[in-house]
């Protein structure tokens, strides 16, 4: 019997199977290779390249859930929120079971849209308490006020212990301000100036101590007495824009005003033909060129101008025993006996935030901290209460790993952004607030090597309008840039992006600052009716992606955007690209007229504001706003125990952040460096 045909058929089948197997292996190799390059590109900030690599990987293996998750992440980071959500939801709909992914999608859907506005009707609840007396350890006693700082820490005035305590965001004491050799005589309030000096009212010392960051007195303002410039029972303090000092005196029943060097300026609040006079002046707030002063016994808030001229009285008959006043967005936060109120001056609306009941004993002042919590000093309970908006308590924190640097594996660095669910940065976190795991196993010692709130430098891009209308204002652009040099000086790294038909970077940090005005003005030929705002904004954002500093885009413009301003990238895509990368937008209108709803929207939703160069104050307050700008970026470093298999093995890493009773988590991964 001739078996030759059968053998030939069998050999052909085997060869076909081998070829098919090799084809499958080749497809898998190519899919894995593209996936690896996509992860690498993402961690280097090349988001467009990352998206393309993940798409190519999926063209080989469309069923890879991990690749689709990474594609969704890259879309989101690049501002394409709809596309990113679609990918992540598609993975879940395919039957992929992952609790983290499910929570991530729910969080993204619930937080879409506008940034959080402080809601007058919000419900606030007690979440935790920082005890001043813990066993035999007395950290503070009889706290009168707690003053939040821009880095998330707090100054707590300890009336009984005669010191001001600095607590970190977790309530851990960092240092004490005791007034040096002279000491402090029953301090009541403390406010910090822009230069880091701390003004402390000494209730029994009848003076204001000016202390440096180490707690030593630099100078003393006032002395005991009733004459102008003297003090008797000074309590609450406030600073205006020029850092003039306002202090309420319960003994003299008035408010005194000094300049920042201690020179006496004026007193006000005594009885006159226009004002009935204070009985017990307490809390002070300077807001919009007006001075608001509470009177505990008259149960009202009196309003004066900055020179002490009486204007009006508010809330007569509606308050019980008002003490501390603080700003809370557009509202005035009033500590009123056993309740905490919010007052809208414009609408004359009064809201009750908290009825303390038995949860607190005697709160003199409550403040909104940098992370959106209310903090209140309880004098009789020797404690600090932390209150959180109820909706925030259960939604937790948003943690996103921006990139992983594994180039020096086993040493690994993670850049992590921590925000609330609306994208507002969380500042002041320390090593103890983070938990890092690889393959669900906790890594060894984790060091916090950088936190953006600890740096006072900025990374900025001047984005310049190149419309034909702007061409007529080239000289004005030059003058504005000269003013910005004066304001920013050596405090910021500056780039210039020309939003021409083909946007380009025309100035960088390596260039000399005296070249900046000319680059901002550019040649008349750079201006066109077809200038591309959206492309320019995208390029400006991309330039800032890898910066660890606080980041801002300053847009110089006459104010009008063309109808085609967002023809390449939509308004919300442009917004989310900035927001998801911690960039704040500031339009600077160079004329007395002209404004754009789209520009105002971008500014508001990224946490910025607009300026008009022709206003009397121009852009002089820009640095103050930039200095107050928050960025919840942290860089963590640890030593990995995982084997990279010469850079071919994908290593999952998980990061969790915890603060008070809120937490958030991100799951990501990386490859080690390729080794051949």
Secondary structure, 3 states (H helix, E strand, C coil): CCCHHHHHHHHHHHHHHHHHHHHHHHHHHHHHHHHHHHHHHHHCCCHHHHHHHHHHHHHHCCCCHHHHHHHHHHHHHCCCHHHHHHHHHHHHHCCCCCHHHHHHHHHHHHCCCCCCCCCCCCCEEEEEEEECEECCEECCCCEEEEEECCCCCEEEEECCCCEEEEECCCCCEEEEECCCCCCCCCEEEEEECCCCCEEEEECCCCEEEEECCCCCEEEEECCECCCCCCECCEEEEEECCCCCEEEEECCCCEEEEECCCCCEEEEECCCCCCCCCCCCEEEEEEECCEEEEEECCCCEEEEEECCCCEEEEECCCCCCCEEEEEEECCEEEEEECCEEEEEECCCCEEEEEEECHHHCCCEEEEEECCCCCEEEEECCCCEEEEEEEHHHHHHCCEEEEEEEEEEECCEEEEEEEEECCCCCECCCCCHHHEEEEECCEECCCCEEEEEHHHCCCEEEEEEEECCHHHHCCHHHHHHHHHHHHHHHHHHEEEEEEEECCCCEEEECCCCCHHHHHHHHHCCHHHCCCCCCHHHHHHHHHHHHCCCCCEEEEEEEECCCCCCCCCCCCCHHHHHHHHHCCCEEEEEEECCCCCCCHHHHHHHHHHCCCCEECCCCCCCCCHHHHHHHCCCCEEEEEEECCCCCCCCCCEEEEEEEEEECCEEEEEEEEEECCCCC
